[in-house]
Amino acid sequence: MRTLSFVDVQMRASDDDRQRVVDDLQRHTTEGRLTLDEFTERLRVVYSARTLDDLAEITRDLPTAPSSAGAGDHTRRDLLVIFAVAVATLILLGVFMAVTR
């Protein structure tokens, strides 16, 4: 949550602020930067955080999220690959069924 630099860090954290940090921690855990034990410990800190500064401290040692502009292209490419594999599988299944009859 490095975007907090322009915000008063002593401002009280909202539930939405906490959820954004939880989502970020889940992403880092999925990417292998945090173990499940580290994730669990940081969750405890998230839910006890009172200010935006407290929340920023939780993710200070983690890289920031990639830009959303490139993320959409990457997701679309992944979906196209999955679709292509599914189509190829159906074609191969159809050929197999036709040959074995």
C-alpha positions in Angstrom: 0.0 0.0 0.0 2.6 2.5 -1.0 -0.1 4.7 -2.4 -0.7 6.0 1.1 2.1 8.4 0.9 -0.2 11.2 -0.3 -2.7 10.5 2.4 -2.6 11.4 6.1 -1.2 8.1 7.5 -2.6 8.9 10.9 -6.1 8.7 9.5 -8.2 5.9 10.8 -8.3 2.8 8.6 -11.6 1.7 7.2 -12.8 -1.9 6.6 -12.3 -1.3 2.9 -8.7 -0.3 3.6 -8.2 -3.5 5.6 -9.7 -5.6 2.8 -7.4 -4.1 0.2 -4.4 -5.1 2.3 -5.9 -8.6 2.8 -6.3 -9.0 -0.9 -2.7 -7.8 -1.4 -1.4 -10.3 1.2 -3.4 -13.1 -0.5 -1.8 -12.3 -3.9 1.7 -12.3 -2.3 1.0 -15.6 -0.6 -0.3 -17.1 -3.9 2.9 -15.9 -5.7 5.0 -17.5 -3.0 6.4 -14.4 -1.3 4.7 -15.3 2.0 4.3 -18.6 3.8 0.9 -19.5 5.2 2.2 -18.8 8.7 3.4 -15.3 7.7 0.1 -14.7 6.0 -1.8 -15.7 9.1 0.3 -13.5 11.3 0.0 -10.5 9.1 -3.8 -11.0 9.0 -3.9 -10.7 12.7 -2.1 -7.4 12.4 -4.4 -6.2 9.6 -7.5 -6.7 11.7 -6.0 -5.0 14.7 -4.6 -2.0 12.7 -6.1 1.4 13.6 -4.4 3.8 11.1 -3.4 3.8 7.5 0.2 3.9 8.6 -0.3 0.6 10.6 -1.7 -1.0 7.4 1.2 0.4 5.2 3.7 -1.1 7.6 2.3 -4.6 7.0 3.2 -4.7 3.3 6.2 -2.4 3.4 8.6 -5.3 2.6 6.6 -6.6 -0.3 6.7 -5.3 -3.9 3.9 -3.2 -5.2 1.2 -4.6 -7.4 2.0 -4.7 -11.2 0.3 -2.0 -13.2 -3.3 -2.8 -14.1 -2.7 -1.9 -17.8 -0.6 -4.9 -18.5 -2.5 -7.2 -16.2 -5.6 -7.1 -18.4 -3.6 -8.2 -21.4 -2.0 -11.0 -19.5 -5.3 -12.3 -18.2 -6.9 -12.1 -21.7 -3.9 -14.1 -23.1 -4.3 -16.7 -20.4 -8.0 -17.1 -21.2 -7.2 -17.5 -24.9 -4.6 -20.2 -24.2 -7.1 -22.1 -22.0 -9.8 -21.8 -24.7 -7.4 -23.0 -27.4 -6.4 -26.0 -25.3 -10.1 -26.8 -24.7 -10.9 -26.6 -28.4 -7.9 -28.8 -29.3 -8.9 -31.3 -26.7 -12.5 -31.5 -28.1 -11.1 -31.9 -31.6 -8.8 -34.7 -30.5 -11.6 -36.4 -28.6 -13.8 -36.2 -31.7 -11.1 -37.7 -33.9 -10.4 -40.5 -31.4 -14.1 -41.3 -31.2 -14.4 -41.4 -35.0 -11.4 -43.6 -35.4 -12.4 -46.1 -32.7 -15.9 -46.7 -34.1 
